[in-house]
Amino acid sequence: SRCISVSVRDTKLSWASCQRTIGHATALAGEIAETAIALFKQRYIGMLPLRSMGVHCSSLVPEDAPMQIDMFGDVIRREKEHNLAKAIDHIRSRWGNHIIQRGIVLTDRQFAAIDPEADHVIHPVSYFNGPN
């Protein structure tokens, strides 16, 4: 992705979004999260408390698309991170999502127990129809 978007909805259901185009395409969760957090801090910290927040990636490019190498960039580091992310994805697809986790996740047992694939429920009850 070359473009990272953040959308937020506050408790009064007011909605806002913004986006940032980055200098290179990325599939690295760390780079996407870093950009999303920077956008959030820059634009939406005053909207707290929030009902929901979303991160969206667009301007997608194929993984094997040619990449312009930046003379001052850290291409080798990014390539190593990309290979590591692919290896982690392969291990998780074979052994399950909980087999590899970031250390920071383990400080909160409730958060560590979330399985993003099995538990992915955005709105279990329709907001507009309600549980009548």
Kinemage of the C-alpha trace (Angstrom):
@kinemage 1
@onewidth
@group {chain A} dominant
@subgroup {mainchain}
@vectorlist {calphas} color= white
{ca ser a 1} P 0.000 0.000 0.000
{ca arg a 2} L 1.112 3.523 -0.686
{ca cys a 3} L -1.734 5.296 1.118
{ca ile a 4} L -2.751 4.846 4.774
{ca ser a 5} L -6.123 6.173 5.989
{ca val a 6} L -7.507 6.539 9.514
{ca ser a 7} L -11.213 6.948 10.258
{ca val a 8} L -12.772 7.609 13.648
{ca arg a 9} L -16.276 7.805 15.062
{ca asp a 10} L -16.927 9.470 18.394
{ca thr a 11} L -19.628 8.633 20.934
{ca lys a 12} L -22.034 11.083 19.253
{ca leu a 13} L -21.524 9.184 15.972
{ca ser a 14} L -19.658 12.051 14.312
{ca trp a 15} L -17.274 10.603 11.751
{ca ala a 16} L -14.001 11.901 10.309
{ca ser a 17} L -11.149 10.486 8.263
{ca cys a 18} L -7.791 11.502 6.852
{ca gln a 19} L -5.078 9.848 4.818
{ca arg a 20} L -1.391 10.088 4.079
{ca thr a 21} L 0.548 8.910 1.059
{ca ile a 22} L 3.915 7.477 2.007
{ca gly a 23} L 7.024 7.568 -0.164
{ca his a 24} L 7.142 3.836 -0.852
{ca ala a 25} L 4.730 0.926 -0.963
{ca thr a 26} L 4.674 -1.199 2.186
{ca ala a 27} L 3.123 -4.373 3.526
{ca leu a 28} L 4.890 -4.070 6.890
{ca ala a 29} L 2.449 -3.850 9.795
{ca gly a 30} L 4.914 -1.730 11.770
{ca glu a 31} L 5.153 0.953 9.080
{ca ile a 32} L 1.372 0.979 8.580
{ca ala a 33} L 0.756 1.234 12.335
{ca glu a 34} L 3.389 3.963 12.737
{ca thr a 35} L 1.755 6.058 10.005
{ca ala a 36} L -1.761 5.452 11.392
{ca ile a 37} L -0.727 6.414 14.933
{ca ala a 38} L 0.957 9.591 13.670
{ca leu a 39} L -2.204 10.543 11.738
{ca phe a 40} L -4.373 9.839 14.776
{ca lys a 41} L -2.196 11.909 17.125
{ca gln a 42} L -2.031 14.758 14.629
{ca arg a 43} L -5.753 14.970 13.875
{ca tyr a 44} L -8.035 13.147 16.323
{ca ile a 45} L -6.664 13.143 19.846
{ca gly a 46} L -9.235 15.862 20.732
{ca met a 47} L -12.193 13.654 19.724
{ca leu a 48} L -11.775 11.297 22.691
{ca pro a 49} L -13.652 9.228 23.788
{ca leu a 50} L -14.106 7.253 20.585
{ca arg a 51} L -16.662 4.640 19.596
{ca ser a 52} L -14.556 3.163 16.800
{ca met a 53} L -11.386 3.620 14.803
{ca gly a 54} L -10.373 2.080 11.497
{ca val a 55} L -7.183 1.855 9.483
{ca his a 56} L -7.433 1.407 5.729
{ca cys a 57} L -4.714 0.788 3.136
{ca ser a 58} L -5.168 1.808 -0.494
{ca ser a 59} L -3.135 2.461 -3.623
{ca leu a 60} L -2.088 -1.166 -3.577
{ca val a 61} L 0.752 -2.421 -5.739
{ca pro a 62} L 1.766 -6.011 -6.575
{ca glu a 63} L 4.416 -7.506 -4.321
{ca asp a 64} L 6.734 -8.075 -7.276
{ca ala a 65} L 6.320 -4.542 -8.694
{ca pro a 66} L 9.581 -2.707 -9.368
{ca met a 67} L 10.610 -0.352 -6.575
{ca gln a 68} L 12.577 2.853 -6.889
{ca ile a 69} L 15.547 2.531 -4.555
{ca asp a 70} L 16.222 5.598 -2.453
{ca met a 71} L 19.896 6.461 -2.268
{ca phe a 72} L 19.585 7.388 1.412
{ca gly a 73} L 16.936 4.831 2.407
{ca asp a 74} L 17.488 1.634 4.317
{ca val a 75} L 16.503 -0.867 1.624
{ca ile a 76} L 18.329 -3.803 3.209
{ca arg a 77} L 16.595 -3.286 6.580
{ca arg a 78} L 13.160 -3.058 4.915
{ca glu a 79} L 13.850 -6.220 2.877
{ca lys a 80} L 14.846 -8.113 6.042
{ca glu a 81} L 11.684 -6.901 7.826
{ca his a 82} L 9.562 -7.934 4.845
{ca asn a 83} L 11.113 -11.424 4.793
{ca leu a 84} L 10.569 -11.739 8.557
{ca ala a 85} L 6.897 -10.712 8.205
{ca lys a 86} L 6.388 -13.313 5.450
{ca ala a 87} L 7.979 -16.012 7.631
{ca ile a 88} L 5.763 -15.060 10.603
{ca asp a 89} L 2.659 -15.130 8.380
{ca his a 90} L 3.630 -18.592 7.129
{ca ile a 91} L 4.143 -19.907 10.686
{ca arg a 92} L 0.816 -18.412 11.829
{ca ser a 93} L -1.048 -19.903 8.875
{ca arg a 94} L 0.327 -23.331 9.745
{ca trp a 95} L 0.200 -23.303 13.564
{ca gly a 96} L -2.371 -20.623 14.440
{ca asn a 97} L -2.402 -16.924 15.252
{ca his a 98} L -1.281 -17.296 18.884
{ca ile a 99} L 1.945 -19.154 18.107
{ca ile a 100} L 3.923 -15.895 17.637
{ca gln a 101} L 2.988 -12.661 19.420
{ca arg a 102} L 4.724 -9.403 20.181
{ca gly a 103} L 6.071 -9.219 23.730
{ca ile a 104} L 4.045 -6.096 24.543
{ca val a 105} L 0.825 -8.032 23.927
{ca leu a 106} L 1.647 -10.417 26.765
{ca thr a 107} L 1.415 -7.618 29.350
{ca asp a 108} L -2.387 -7.644 28.924
{ca arg a 109} L -3.827 -11.181 29.120
{ca gln a 110} L -7.283 -10.102 27.871
{ca phe a 111} L -5.759 -8.441 24.805
{ca ala a 112} L -3.436 -11.421 24.217
{ca ala a 113} L -6.454 -13.756 24.090
{ca ile a 114} L -7.966 -12.003 21.053
{ca asp a 115} L -7.881 -14.069 17.876
{ca pro a 116} L -8.306 -11.529 15.053
{ca glu a 117} L -9.362 -14.150 12.521
{ca ala a 118} L -11.824 -16.165 14.598
{ca asp a 119} L -13.147 -13.252 16.690
{ca his a 120} L -13.458 -10.647 13.925
{ca val a 121} L -16.909 -9.213 14.586
{ca ile a 122} L -17.493 -5.576 13.777
{ca his a 123} L -21.139 -5.169 14.825
{ca pro a 124} L -22.724 -8.327 16.213
{ca val a 125} L -26.081 -6.488 16.422
{ca ser a 126} L -27.051 -4.027 13.737
{ca tyr a 127} L -26.777 -0.467 15.029
{ca phe a 128} L -29.799 0.754 13.066
{ca asn a 129} L -32.121 -2.220 13.567
{ca gly a 130} L -31.299 -2.992 17.194
{ca pro a 131} L -32.064 -6.242 19.026
{ca asn a 132} L -35.887 -5.912 18.834
